[in-house]
Amino acid sequence: MDYYPLMLKLEGKTALVVGGGTVALRKVETLLRCGASVKVVSPTLTEQFLRLKQDQRIIHLREEFGERHLDGISLVFAATDDREFNAHVSRVSRTLRIPVNAVDQPEDCDFIVPSVVRRGDLCIAVSTSGRSPALAKWIRKRLDLQFGKEYETFLQLMGRLRQAVFSLGLTQAENSRIFADIVNSDILDALARGDPGAVKEILAKALPREFDLSPILEHLTV
């Protein structure tokens, strides 16, 4: 069975994580980074979890999981070290049609979580459809070496540049030509070696002569 790749917007939504150990913590940290509100159901918590609770970054329910905990929940992670209990969490969640992930139990999942490389707004996800998480992690490590911080800087730059170019009122074909010329240039190499002069020169060649690069490059850090 193929999985449908999807990026979820979690801001304003509440996720439930069942479990208070190391695996559950990894799920919680990612959910928080993506803007979700997080409830954790677990009789016990690790020290790192306790710090999140003290900082009021999570809501901790020191109880055994029950159907009542799913009220208002958009996403569920079953992340205990008890496979049968994780399967139980999955069954209850599915009964209420709430998407659920039971860690390392693909048969009890509505979705699986890819191995991810992040560079600011760049997100590269690797999945083996649950066949070999170890291979996904190996590929992620290789990608981690291949994609440096210059990609984060480049996307920040392109975010500002895109709006400025659109405001010029050019044709769609001309806009596409500009962005393609920039992406296919040596700008990433220039950012990687910290050469703002080369970055400016590359952009000037791709953009109309009258384009003012000053506000675009004002906050550029290389």
ABEGO torsion letter per residue (X at the ends): XBBBBBBBBABGBBBBBBEABAAAAAAAAAAAAAGBBBBBBBABBBAAAAAAAAAGABBBBBBBBBAAAABGBABBBBABABAAAAAAAAAAAAAAGBBBBBBGBAAABABBBBBBBBBEABBBBBBAGGABAAAAAAAAAAAAAABBAAAAAAAAAAAAAAAAAAAAGBBAAAAAAAAAAAAABAAAAAAAAGBAAAAAAAAAAABBAABBAAAAAAABBX
